[in-house]
Amino acid sequence: MPIVTVQVTREGSVPGRNSVTAEEKAAIIKGVSEVLFNVLNKPLESTYVVIEEVDLDNWGWGGLPTVQYRQRRAAEAKS
């Protein structure tokens, strides 16, 4: 029985939204389950998909928290 964990940012898919919608989560679960079926022949009913939403202040890249990294990139783009 496969268990797949998908981490997504809590920002949502459009500006101003602070979470992933139920419809988007359902599509993620369906898509991941279908990949495991198509690639590994794992039955849909035996595949578990866990979605974890990560708050903005709990991730980053470029050695910086996300907000600071984006601020730096925006300032560099203006220069």
N, CA and C atoms as a LAMMPS dump frame, in Angstrom:
ITEM: TIMESTEP
0
ITEM: NUMBER OF ATOMS
237
ITEM: BOX BOUNDS ff ff ff
-5.0000000000000000e+02 5.0000000000000000e+02
-5.0000000000000000e+02 5.0000000000000000e+02
-5.0000000000000000e+02 5.0000000000000000e+02
ITEM: ATOMS id mol type element x y z
1 1 1 N 0.85 -1.173 0
2 1 2 C 0 0 0
3 1 3 C 0.895 1.235 0
4 2 1 N 0.899 1.984 -1.074
5 2 2 C 1.708 3.203 -1.113
6 2 3 C 1.061 4.339 -0.319
7 3 1 N 1.924 5.098 0.324
8 3 2 C 1.508 6.334 0.993
9 3 3 C 2.394 7.432 0.44
10 4 1 N 1.77 8.443 -0.149
11 4 2 C 2.499 9.542 -0.761
12 4 3 C 2.152 10.821 -0.011
13 5 1 N 3.18 11.568 0.366
14 5 2 C 2.961 12.861 1.006
15 5 3 C 3.334 13.958 0.025
16 6 1 N 2.405 14.879 -0.182
17 6 2 C 2.619 16.011 -1.082
18 6 3 C 2.609 17.27 -0.228
19 7 1 N 3.688 18.039 -0.301
20 7 2 C 3.726 19.309 0.418
21 7 3 C 3.484 20.439 -0.569
22 8 1 N 2.566 21.311 -0.201
23 8 2 C 2.272 22.484 -1.02
24 8 3 C 2.31 23.713 -0.114
25 9 1 N 2.616 24.846 -0.7
26 9 2 C 2.608 26.071 0.092
27 9 3 C 1.175 26.509 0.338
28 10 1 N 0.95 27.109 1.468
29 10 2 C -0.396 27.522 1.868
30 10 3 C -0.864 28.771 1.116
31 11 1 N -0.063 29.276 0.209
32 11 2 C -0.411 30.505 -0.495
33 11 3 C -1.6 30.356 -1.425
34 12 1 N -1.907 29.183 -1.854
35 12 2 C -2.98 29.025 -2.825
36 12 3 C -2.466 29.194 -4.234
37 13 1 N -3.367 29.064 -5.172
38 13 2 C -2.966 29.05 -6.575
39 13 3 C -3.112 30.396 -7.278
40 14 1 N -3.706 31.357 -6.607
41 14 2 C -3.832 32.695 -7.183
42 14 3 C -3.485 33.724 -6.105
43 15 1 N -3.033 34.907 -6.5
44 15 2 C -2.695 35.934 -5.505
45 15 3 C -3.876 36.232 -4.584
46 16 1 N -3.573 36.394 -3.319
47 16 2 C -4.605 36.733 -2.345
48 16 3 C -5.27 35.539 -1.69
49 17 1 N -5.072 34.352 -2.225
50 17 2 C -5.669 33.16 -1.617
51 17 3 C -4.65 32.553 -0.666
52 18 1 N -5.078 32.177 0.538
53 18 2 C -4.124 31.678 1.516
54 18 3 C -4.242 30.18 1.786
55 19 1 N -4.824 29.444 0.85
56 19 2 C -4.872 27.991 0.991
57 19 3 C -5.184 27.36 -0.364
58 20 1 N -4.978 26.076 -0.41
59 20 2 C -5.328 25.3 -1.592
60 20 3 C -6.794 24.906 -1.445
61 21 1 N -7.572 24.993 -2.509
62 21 2 C -9.004 24.696 -2.405
63 21 3 C -9.239 23.187 -2.309
64 22 1 N -10.416 22.823 -1.858
65 22 2 C -10.796 21.41 -1.784
66 22 3 C -10.762 20.768 -3.168
67 23 1 N -11.159 21.519 -4.182
68 23 2 C -11.144 21 -5.55
69 23 3 C -9.72 20.74 -6.022
70 24 1 N -8.804 21.66 -5.699
71 24 2 C -7.396 21.477 -6.069
72 24 3 C -6.799 20.271 -5.35
73 25 1 N -7.136 20.109 -4.07
74 25 2 C -6.646 18.954 -3.319
75 25 3 C -7.173 17.659 -3.912
76 26 1 N -8.443 17.641 -4.286
77 26 2 C -9.017 16.447 -4.899
78 26 3 C -8.295 16.107 -6.197
79 27 1 N -7.948 17.118 -6.985
80 27 2 C -7.232 16.893 -8.241
81 27 3 C -5.827 16.356 -7.983
82 28 1 N -5.163 16.858 -6.943
83 28 2 C -3.833 16.353 -6.582
84 28 3 C -3.928 14.886 -6.189
85 29 1 N -4.883 14.549 -5.338
86 29 2 C -5.058 13.164 -4.892
87 29 3 C -5.334 12.248 -6.077
88 30 1 N -6.213 12.662 -6.952
89 30 2 C -6.543 11.859 -8.135
90 30 3 C -5.319 11.673 -9.029
91 31 1 N -4.621 12.764 -9.302
92 31 2 C -3.47 12.706 -10.199
93 31 3 C -2.342 11.841 -9.666
94 32 1 N -2.016 12.003 -8.389
95 32 2 C -0.947 11.205 -7.784
96 32 3 C -1.331 9.73 -7.777
97 33 1 N -2.571 9.444 -7.43
98 33 2 C -3.038 8.061 -7.416
99 33 3 C -2.964 7.438 -8.802
100 34 1 N -3.34 8.196 -9.819
101 34 2 C -3.292 7.684 -11.192
102 34 3 C -1.857 7.445 -11.654
103 35 1 N -0.921 8.294 -11.233
104 35 2 C 0.49 8.072 -11.59
105 35 3 C 0.974 6.746 -11.005
106 36 1 N 0.661 6.489 -9.748
107 36 2 C 1.095 5.235 -9.132
108 36 3 C 0.429 4.028 -9.79
109 37 1 N -0.802 4.195 -10.222
110 37 2 C -1.469 3.115 -10.943
111 37 3 C -0.802 2.878 -12.296
112 38 1 N -0.559 3.95 -13.034
113 38 2 C 0.014 3.832 -14.379
114 38 3 C 1.462 3.374 -14.384
115 39 1 N 2.24 3.799 -13.394
116 39 2 C 3.665 3.473 -13.372
117 39 3 C 3.952 2.169 -12.626
118 40 1 N 3.31 1.991 -11.481
119 40 2 C 3.609 0.842 -10.636
120 40 3 C 2.474 -0.173 -10.533
121 41 1 N 1.377 0.08 -11.247
122 41 2 C 0.208 -0.807 -11.223
123 41 3 C -0.377 -0.958 -9.81
124 42 1 N -0.3 0.11 -9.015
125 42 2 C -0.871 0.103 -7.672
126 42 3 C -2.348 0.467 -7.763
127 43 1 N -3.226 -0.354 -7.212
128 43 2 C -4.664 -0.056 -7.287
129 43 3 C -4.998 1.276 -6.621
130 44 1 N -5.922 2.001 -7.217
131 44 2 C -6.321 3.303 -6.669
132 44 3 C -6.803 3.171 -5.228
133 45 1 N -7.534 2.109 -4.932
134 45 2 C -8.115 1.964 -3.597
135 45 3 C -7.086 1.574 -2.523
136 46 1 N -5.854 1.295 -2.923
137 46 2 C -4.825 0.989 -1.917
138 46 3 C -3.78 2.098 -1.798
139 47 1 N -3.987 3.207 -2.49
140 47 2 C -3.03 4.322 -2.465
141 47 3 C -3.56 5.433 -1.57
142 48 1 N -2.738 5.838 -0.621
143 48 2 C -3.075 6.945 0.268
144 48 3 C -2.25 8.157 -0.114
145 49 1 N -2.902 9.308 -0.213
146 49 2 C -2.217 10.562 -0.527
147 49 3 C -2.485 11.535 0.617
148 50 1 N -1.42 12.049 1.201
149 50 2 C -1.519 13.005 2.296
150 50 3 C -1.024 14.353 1.781
151 51 1 N -1.826 15.374 1.958
152 51 2 C -1.44 16.716 1.525
153 51 3 C -1.131 17.545 2.76
154 52 1 N 0.075 18.094 2.786
155 52 2 C 0.491 18.978 3.876
156 52 3 C 0.648 20.381 3.311
157 53 1 N -0.041 21.332 3.929
158 53 2 C 0.112 22.719 3.529
159 53 3 C 1.149 23.386 4.431
160 54 1 N 2.126 24.028 3.826
161 54 2 C 3.228 24.646 4.557
162 54 3 C 3.008 26.16 4.597
163 55 1 N 2.987 26.706 5.794
164 55 2 C 2.826 28.161 5.953
165 55 3 C 4.006 28.9 5.331
166 56 1 N 3.749 30.11 4.861
167 56 2 C 4.751 30.923 4.187
168 56 3 C 6.012 31.125 5.027
169 57 1 N 5.844 31.31 6.323
170 57 2 C 7.024 31.559 7.158
171 57 3 C 7.785 30.287 7.532
172 58 1 N 7.373 29.145 7.008
173 58 2 C 8.034 27.875 7.31
174 58 3 C 8.843 27.319 6.148
175 59 1 N 9.15 28.141 5.166
176 59 2 C 9.989 27.675 4.063
177 59 3 C 10.73 28.844 3.451
178 60 1 N 11.743 28.529 2.704
179 60 2 C 12.535 29.562 2.052
180 60 3 C 13.478 28.943 1.049
181 61 1 N 14.221 29.786 0.371
182 61 2 C 15.257 29.322 -0.551
183 61 3 C 16.262 30.432 -0.745
184 62 1 N 17.364 30.078 -1.343
185 62 2 C 18.417 31.074 -1.526
186 62 3 C 19.02 31.517 -0.205
187 63 1 N 18.878 30.694 0.838
188 63 2 C 19.427 31.038 2.146
189 63 3 C 18.594 32.017 2.94
190 64 1 N 17.392 32.321 2.459
191 64 2 C 16.539 33.311 3.128
192 64 3 C 15.125 32.791 3.307
193 65 1 N 14.405 33.322 4.316
194 65 2 C 12.971 33.051 4.381
195 65 3 C 12.311 33.564 3.102
196 66 1 N 11.238 32.943 2.699
197 66 2 C 10.599 33.246 1.424
198 66 3 C 10.278 34.726 1.232
199 67 1 N 9.708 35.363 2.241
200 67 2 C 9.32 36.77 2.108
201 67 3 C 10.551 37.632 1.827
202 68 1 N 11.642 37.398 2.556
203 68 2 C 12.862 38.176 2.342
204 68 3 C 13.446 37.894 0.95
205 69 1 N 13.422 36.642 0.54
206 69 2 C 13.951 36.295 -0.781
207 69 3 C 13.164 37.015 -1.882
208 70 1 N 11.856 37.01 -1.758
209 70 2 C 11.018 37.669 -2.765
210 70 3 C 11.239 39.178 -2.759
211 71 1 N 11.414 39.758 -1.582
212 71 2 C 11.687 41.192 -1.504
213 71 3 C 13 41.522 -2.184
214 72 1 N 14.002 40.704 -1.972
215 72 2 C 15.296 40.928 -2.608
216 72 3 C 15.167 40.813 -4.119
217 73 1 N 14.467 39.805 -4.603
218 73 2 C 14.292 39.623 -6.05
219 73 3 C 13.537 40.805 -6.665
220 74 1 N 12.524 41.298 -5.959
221 74 2 C 11.753 42.438 -6.47
222 74 3 C 12.637 43.686 -6.546
223 75 1 N 13.471 43.896 -5.524
224 75 2 C 14.368 45.049 -5.534
225 75 3 C 15.392 44.936 -6.66
226 76 1 N 15.901 43.726 -6.892
227 76 2 C 16.868 43.518 -7.974
228 76 3 C 16.224 43.738 -9.34
229 77 1 N 14.954 43.363 -9.475
230 77 2 C 14.253 43.53 -10.747
231 77 3 C 14.032 45.004 -11.067
232 78 1 N 13.858 45.831 -10.029
233 78 2 C 13.662 47.259 -10.223
234 78 3 C 14.948 47.983 -10.594
235 79 1 N 16.074 47.387 -10.218
236 79 2 C 17.381 48.025 -10.468
237 79 3 C 17.786 47.955 -11.913
